[in-house]
Amino acid sequence: MNLTKNEIEVMDVFWGVGRLLSRAELLNLSVDKSWQSNSVHILLNNLLKKGALREACLLYTSDA
């Protein structure tokens, strides 16, 4: 499986914490990265399509 540099960096965050993460948690743990929320969404979808990640659950949240 070929992963991009950013995809590997996302996977490093998951491997570092060793647990499920939401997109918001991933962003909070990646303060040294310049990722935006939409970028992380795309990266996570790419990792799902490549089989590097799988969905464990869906959680809907609101900023309101």
Biopython code that builds the backbone (N, CA, C, O; Angstrom):
import numpy as np
from Bio.PDB.StructureBuilder import StructureBuilder

atoms = [
    (1, "MET", "N", (0.845, -1.168, 0.000)),
    (1, "MET", "CA", (0.000, 0.000, 0.000)),
    (1, "MET", "C", (0.894, 1.236, 0.000)),
    (1, "MET", "O", (1.803, 1.358, 0.821)),
    (2, "ASN", "N", (0.632, 2.125, -0.906)),
    (2, "ASN", "CA", (1.404, 3.367, -0.989)),
    (2, "ASN", "C", (0.644, 4.491, -0.310)),
    (2, "ASN", "O", (-0.491, 4.799, -0.674)),
    (3, "LEU", "N", (1.282, 5.100, 0.680)),
    (3, "LEU", "CA", (0.683, 6.231, 1.387)),
    (3, "LEU", "C", (1.501, 7.485, 1.110)),
    (3, "LEU", "O", (2.721, 7.430, 0.952)),
    (4, "THR", "N", (0.805, 8.616, 1.054)),
    (4, "THR", "CA", (1.494, 9.891, 0.882)),
    (4, "THR", "C", (2.151, 10.294, 2.199)),
    (4, "THR", "O", (1.906, 9.692, 3.244)),
    (5, "LYS", "N", (2.978, 11.310, 2.127)),
    (5, "LYS", "CA", (3.648, 11.822, 3.332)),
    (5, "LYS", "C", (2.617, 12.246, 4.380)),
    (5, "LYS", "O", (2.761, 11.910, 5.556)),
    (6, "ASN", "N", (1.592, 12.970, 3.974)),
    (6, "ASN", "CA", (0.570, 13.411, 4.924)),
    (6, "ASN", "C", (-0.246, 12.254, 5.475)),
    (6, "ASN", "O", (-0.619, 12.266, 6.649)),
    (7, "GLU", "N", (-0.528, 11.257, 4.649)),
    (7, "GLU", "CA", (-1.248, 10.083, 5.132)),
    (7, "GLU", "C", (-0.421, 9.344, 6.181)),
    (7, "GLU", "O", (-0.968, 8.882, 7.182)),
    (8, "ILE", "N", (0.865, 9.230, 5.970)),
    (8, "ILE", "CA", (1.741, 8.580, 6.955)),
    (8, "ILE", "C", (1.759, 9.385, 8.241)),
    (8, "ILE", "O", (1.756, 8.804, 9.326)),
    (9, "GLU", "N", (1.778, 10.711, 8.148)),
    (9, "GLU", "CA", (1.772, 11.549, 9.343)),
    (9, "GLU", "C", (0.470, 11.375, 10.128)),
    (9, "GLU", "O", (0.486, 11.362, 11.359)),
    (10, "VAL", "N", (-0.650, 11.241, 9.425)),
    (10, "VAL", "CA", (-1.925, 10.977, 10.101)),
    (10, "VAL", "C", (-1.861, 9.625, 10.808)),
    (10, "VAL", "O", (-2.266, 9.504, 11.964)),
    (11, "MET", "N", (-1.357, 8.621, 10.117)),
    (11, "MET", "CA", (-1.245, 7.290, 10.724)),
    (11, "MET", "C", (-0.322, 7.321, 11.938)),
    (11, "MET", "O", (-0.578, 6.624, 12.919)),
    (12, "ASP", "N", (0.747, 8.117, 11.890)),
    (12, "ASP", "CA", (1.650, 8.249, 13.033)),
    (12, "ASP", "C", (0.909, 8.755, 14.274)),
    (12, "ASP", "O", (1.190, 8.320, 15.391)),
    (13, "VAL", "N", (-0.033, 9.673, 14.072)),
    (13, "VAL", "CA", (-0.819, 10.173, 15.204)),
    (13, "VAL", "C", (-1.657, 9.039, 15.787)),
    (13, "VAL", "O", (-1.685, 8.854, 17.004)),
    (14, "PHE", "N", (-2.340, 8.277, 14.932)),
    (14, "PHE", "CA", (-3.138, 7.147, 15.418)),
    (14, "PHE", "C", (-2.265, 6.129, 16.146)),
    (14, "PHE", "O", (-2.620, 5.662, 17.228)),
    (15, "TRP", "N", (-1.121, 5.785, 15.550)),
    (15, "TRP", "CA", (-0.232, 4.808, 16.182)),
    (15, "TRP", "C", (0.311, 5.336, 17.500)),
    (15, "TRP", "O", (0.506, 4.568, 18.443)),
    (16, "GLY", "N", (0.556, 6.633, 17.576)),
    (16, "GLY", "CA", (1.103, 7.225, 18.795)),
    (16, "GLY", "C", (0.155, 7.162, 19.978)),
    (16, "GLY", "O", (0.590, 6.953, 21.110)),
    (17, "VAL", "N", (-1.143, 7.340, 19.730)),
    (17, "VAL", "CA", (-2.104, 7.321, 20.835)),
    (17, "VAL", "C", (-2.675, 5.928, 21.058)),
    (17, "VAL", "O", (-3.103, 5.600, 22.164)),
    (18, "GLY", "N", (-2.683, 5.117, 20.021)),
    (18, "GLY", "CA", (-3.121, 3.733, 20.172)),
    (18, "GLY", "C", (-4.595, 3.565, 20.488)),
    (18, "GLY", "O", (-4.983, 2.590, 21.132)),
    (19, "ARG", "N", (-5.432, 4.513, 20.039)),
    (19, "ARG", "CA", (-6.871, 4.388, 20.276)),
    (19, "ARG", "C", (-7.623, 5.097, 19.154)),
    (19, "ARG", "O", (-7.026, 5.763, 18.308)),
    (20, "LEU", "N", (-8.925, 4.943, 19.163)),
    (20, "LEU", "CA", (-9.770, 5.618, 18.188)),
    (20, "LEU", "C", (-9.705, 7.119, 18.393)),
    (20, "LEU", "O", (-9.603, 7.594, 19.524)),
    (21, "LEU", "N", (-9.765, 7.863, 17.299)),
    (21, "LEU", "CA", (-9.753, 9.326, 17.370)),
    (21, "LEU", "C", (-10.818, 9.899, 16.455)),
    (21, "LEU", "O", (-11.072, 9.379, 15.368)),
    (22, "SER", "N", (-11.431, 10.965, 16.905)),
    (22, "SER", "CA", (-12.308, 11.719, 16.013)),
    (22, "SER", "C", (-11.448, 12.674, 15.193)),
    (22, "SER", "O", (-10.268, 12.867, 15.483)),
    (23, "ARG", "N", (-12.043, 13.260, 14.181)),
    (23, "ARG", "CA", (-11.303, 14.231, 13.375)),
    (23, "ARG", "C", (-10.854, 15.403, 14.246)),
    (23, "ARG", "O", (-9.732, 15.888, 14.103)),
    (24, "ALA", "N", (-11.734, 15.864, 15.155)),
    (24, "ALA", "CA", (-11.389, 16.980, 16.043)),
    (24, "ALA", "C", (-10.212, 16.619, 16.945)),
    (24, "ALA", "O", (-9.315, 17.436, 17.152)),
    (25, "GLU", "N", (-10.211, 15.399, 17.482)),
    (25, "GLU", "CA", (-9.090, 14.964, 18.330)),
    (25, "GLU", "C", (-7.808, 14.892, 17.515)),
    (25, "GLU", "O", (-6.740, 15.286, 17.985)),
    (26, "LEU", "N", (-7.921, 14.388, 16.295)),
    (26, "LEU", "CA", (-6.747, 14.301, 15.423)),
    (26, "LEU", "C", (-6.160, 15.689, 15.181)),
    (26, "LEU", "O", (-4.943, 15.865, 15.226)),
    (27, "LEU", "N", (-7.013, 16.663, 14.925)),
    (27, "LEU", "CA", (-6.545, 18.043, 14.720)),
    (27, "LEU", "C", (-5.897, 18.593, 15.984)),
    (27, "LEU", "O", (-4.857, 19.248, 15.910)),
    (28, "ASN", "N", (-6.501, 18.334, 17.143)),
    (28, "ASN", "CA", (-5.944, 18.820, 18.417)),
    (28, "ASN", "C", (-4.586, 18.202, 18.719)),
    (28, "ASN", "O", (-3.729, 18.854, 19.315)),
    (29, "LEU", "N", (-4.384, 16.969, 18.320)),
    (29, "LEU", "CA", (-3.111, 16.286, 18.560)),
    (29, "LEU", "C", (-2.063, 16.611, 17.492)),
    (29, "LEU", "O", (-0.918, 16.168, 17.586)),
    (30, "SER", "N", (-2.453, 17.373, 16.493)),
    (30, "SER", "CA", (-1.568, 17.677, 15.377)),
    (30, "SER", "C", (-1.314, 19.172, 15.260)),
    (30, "SER", "O", (-1.322, 19.724, 14.160)),
    (31, "VAL", "N", (-1.091, 19.823, 16.388)),
    (31, "VAL", "CA", (-0.921, 21.276, 16.379)),
    (31, "VAL", "C", (0.322, 21.712, 15.614)),
    (31, "VAL", "O", (0.405, 22.854, 15.161)),
    (32, "ASP", "N", (1.284, 20.813, 15.470)),
    (32, "ASP", "CA", (2.501, 21.148, 14.724)),
    (32, "ASP", "C", (2.310, 21.010, 13.212)),
    (32, "ASP", "O", (3.230, 21.286, 12.442)),
    (33, "LYS", "N", (1.131, 20.587, 12.792)),
    (33, "LYS", "CA", (0.816, 20.432, 11.364)),
    (33, "LYS", "C", (-0.024, 21.610, 10.910)),
    (33, "LYS", "O", (-0.652, 22.287, 11.725)),
    (34, "SER", "N", (-0.035, 21.851, 9.624)),
    (34, "SER", "CA", (-0.835, 22.943, 9.069)),
    (34, "SER", "C", (-2.142, 22.426, 8.472)),
    (34, "SER", "O", (-2.752, 23.093, 7.636)),
    (35, "TRP", "N", (-2.571, 21.238, 8.898)),
    (35, "TRP", "CA", (-3.777, 20.648, 8.353)),
    (35, "TRP", "C", (-5.009, 21.453, 8.754)),
    (35, "TRP", "O", (-5.125, 21.924, 9.886)),
    (36, "GLN", "N", (-5.911, 21.595, 7.810)),
    (36, "GLN", "CA", (-7.210, 22.188, 8.070)),
    (36, "GLN", "C", (-8.214, 21.044, 8.214)),
    (36, "GLN", "O", (-7.944, 19.911, 7.814)),
    (37, "SER", "N", (-9.362, 21.355, 8.784)),
    (37, "SER", "CA", (-10.382, 20.331, 9.005)),
    (37, "SER", "C", (-10.759, 19.611, 7.713)),
    (37, "SER", "O", (-10.877, 18.386, 7.701)),
    (38, "ASN", "N", (-10.949, 20.354, 6.633)),
    (38, "ASN", "CA", (-11.307, 19.722, 5.352)),
    (38, "ASN", "C", (-10.189, 18.841, 4.821)),
    (38, "ASN", "O", (-10.452, 17.799, 4.222)),
    (39, "SER", "N", (-8.935, 19.253, 5.037)),
    (39, "SER", "CA", (-7.794, 18.447, 4.592)),
    (39, "SER", "C", (-7.763, 17.115, 5.330)),
    (39, "SER", "O", (-7.521, 16.069, 4.729)),
    (40, "VAL", "N", (-8.010, 17.160, 6.635)),
    (40, "VAL", "CA", (-8.014, 15.934, 7.432)),
    (40, "VAL", "C", (-9.142, 15.024, 6.962)),
    (40, "VAL", "O", (-8.966, 13.809, 6.883)),
    (41, "HIS", "N", (-10.289, 15.598, 6.654)),
    (41, "HIS", "CA", (-11.415, 14.812, 6.153)),
    (41, "HIS", "C", (-11.007, 14.058, 4.884)),
    (41, "HIS", "O", (-11.289, 12.868, 4.748)),
    (42, "ILE", "N", (-10.353, 14.742, 3.971)),
    (42, "ILE", "CA", (-9.896, 14.119, 2.722)),
    (42, "ILE", "C", (-8.854, 13.043, 3.008)),
    (42, "ILE", "O", (-8.915, 11.950, 2.444)),
    (43, "LEU", "N", (-7.898, 13.350, 3.884)),
    (43, "LEU", "CA", (-6.865, 12.363, 4.226)),
    (43, "LEU", "C", (-7.487, 11.112, 4.840)),
    (43, "LEU", "O", (-7.113, 9.995, 4.481)),
    (44, "LEU", "N", (-8.432, 11.290, 5.762)),
    (44, "LEU", "CA", (-9.078, 10.139, 6.400)),
    (44, "LEU", "C", (-9.860, 9.323, 5.375)),
    (44, "LEU", "O", (-9.813, 8.093, 5.401)),
    (45, "ASN", "N", (-10.572, 9.985, 4.484)),
    (45, "ASN", "CA", (-11.303, 9.254, 3.444)),
    (45, "ASN", "C", (-10.355, 8.480, 2.539)),
    (45, "ASN", "O", (-10.647, 7.345, 2.163)),
    (46, "ASN", "N", (-9.223, 9.082, 2.185)),
    (46, "ASN", "CA", (-8.236, 8.374, 1.365)),
    (46, "ASN", "C", (-7.695, 7.151, 2.091)),
    (46, "ASN", "O", (-7.531, 6.089, 1.490)),
    (47, "LEU", "N", (-7.417, 7.298, 3.381)),
    (47, "LEU", "CA", (-6.908, 6.169, 4.167)),
    (47, "LEU", "C", (-7.960, 5.063, 4.294)),
    (47, "LEU", "O", (-7.618, 3.881, 4.298)),
    (48, "LEU", "N", (-9.227, 5.441, 4.396)),
    (48, "LEU", "CA", (-10.307, 4.449, 4.422)),
    (48, "LEU", "C", (-10.370, 3.700, 3.084)),
    (48, "LEU", "O", (-10.477, 2.473, 3.061)),
    (49, "LYS", "N", (-10.304, 4.432, 1.984)),
    (49, "LYS", "CA", (-10.363, 3.817, 0.651)),
    (49, "LYS", "C", (-9.194, 2.873, 0.411)),
    (49, "LYS", "O", (-9.351, 1.843, -0.245)),
    (50, "LYS", "N", (-8.027, 3.216, 0.935)),
    (50, "LYS", "CA", (-6.832, 2.388, 0.757)),
    (50, "LYS", "C", (-6.792, 1.202, 1.719)),
    (50, "LYS", "O", (-5.962, 0.306, 1.569)),
    (51, "GLY", "N", (-7.694, 1.197, 2.714)),
    (51, "GLY", "CA", (-7.727, 0.103, 3.674)),
    (51, "GLY", "C", (-6.763, 0.271, 4.825)),
    (51, "GLY", "O", (-6.566, -0.662, 5.604)),
    (52, "ALA", "N", (-6.149, 1.451, 4.954)),
    (52, "ALA", "CA", (-5.216, 1.700, 6.055)),
    (52, "ALA", "C", (-5.975, 1.943, 7.361)),
    (52, "ALA", "O", (-5.461, 1.679, 8.448)),
    (53, "LEU", "N", (-7.194, 2.446, 7.237)),
    (53, "LEU", "CA", (-8.080, 2.676, 8.386)),
    (53, "LEU", "C", (-9.414, 2.022, 8.091)),
    (53, "LEU", "O", (-9.747, 1.747, 6.938)),
    (54, "ARG", "N", (-10.166, 1.778, 9.139)),
    (54, "ARG", "CA", (-11.549, 1.349, 8.967)),
    (54, "ARG", "C", (-12.405, 2.077, 9.992)),
    (54, "ARG", "O", (-11.939, 2.445, 11.070)),
    (55, "GLU", "N", (-13.652, 2.274, 9.633)),
    (55, "GLU", "CA", (-14.566, 2.961, 10.538)),
    (55, "GLU", "C", (-14.903, 2.059, 11.704)),
    (55, "GLU", "O", (-15.224, 0.884, 11.527)),
    (56, "ALA", "N", (-14.828, 2.624, 12.907)),
    (56, "ALA", "CA", (-15.215, 1.877, 14.090)),
    (56, "ALA", "C", (-16.628, 2.273, 14.513)),
    (56, "ALA", "O", (-17.384, 1.452, 15.033)),
    (57, "CYS", "N", (-16.970, 3.526, 14.289)),
    (57, "CYS", "CA", (-18.303, 4.027, 14.619)),
    (57, "CYS", "C", (-18.466, 5.389, 13.980)),
    (57, "CYS", "O", (-17.492, 6.009, 13.552)),
    (58, "LEU", "N", (-19.691, 5.846, 13.918)),
    (58, "LEU", "CA", (-19.967, 7.195, 13.431)),
    (58, "LEU", "C", (-20.490, 8.009, 14.602)),
    (58, "LEU", "O", (-21.354, 7.559, 15.355)),
    (59, "LEU", "N", (-19.965, 9.188, 14.741)),
    (59, "LEU", "CA", (-20.389, 10.082, 15.811)),
    (59, "LEU", "C", (-20.652, 11.431, 15.195)),
    (59, "LEU", "O", (-19.763, 12.028, 14.590)),
    (60, "TYR", "N", (-21.841, 11.905, 15.342)),
    (60, "TYR", "CA", (-22.196, 13.213, 14.812)),
    (60, "TYR", "C", (-22.180, 14.219, 15.933)),
    (60, "TYR", "O", (-22.791, 14.007, 16.980)),
    (61, "THR", "N", (-21.478, 15.320, 15.714)),
    (61, "THR", "CA", (-21.410, 16.371, 16.717)),
    (61, "THR", "C", (-21.814, 17.685, 16.082)),
    (61, "THR", "O", (-21.859, 17.818, 14.859)),
    (62, "SER", "N", (-22.103, 18.640, 16.923)),
    (62, "SER", "CA", (-22.484, 19.959, 16.455)),
    (62, "SER", "C", (-21.645, 20.995, 17.184)),
    (62, "SER", "O", (-21.352, 20.839, 18.370)),
    (63, "ASP", "N", (-21.260, 22.046, 16.484)),
    (63, "ASP", "CA", (-20.527, 23.129, 17.119)),
    (63, "ASP", "C", (-21.449, 24.078, 17.874)),
    (63, "ASP", "O", (-20.984, 24.959, 18.597)),
    (64, "ALA", "N", (-22.737, 23.900, 17.707)),
    (64, "ALA", "CA", (-23.718, 24.800, 18.330)),
    (64, "ALA", "C", (-23.860, 24.552, 19.810)),
    (64, "ALA", "O", (-24.645, 25.226, 20.477)),
]
sb = StructureBuilder()
sb.init_structure("model")
sb.init_model(0)
sb.init_chain("A")
sb.init_seg("    ")
for serial, (resi, resn, name, xyz) in enumerate(atoms, 1):
    if name == "N":
        sb.init_residue(resn, " ", resi, " ")
    sb.init_atom(name, np.array(xyz, "f"), 0.0, 1.0, " ", f" {name:<3s}", serial, name[0])
structure = sb.get_structure()
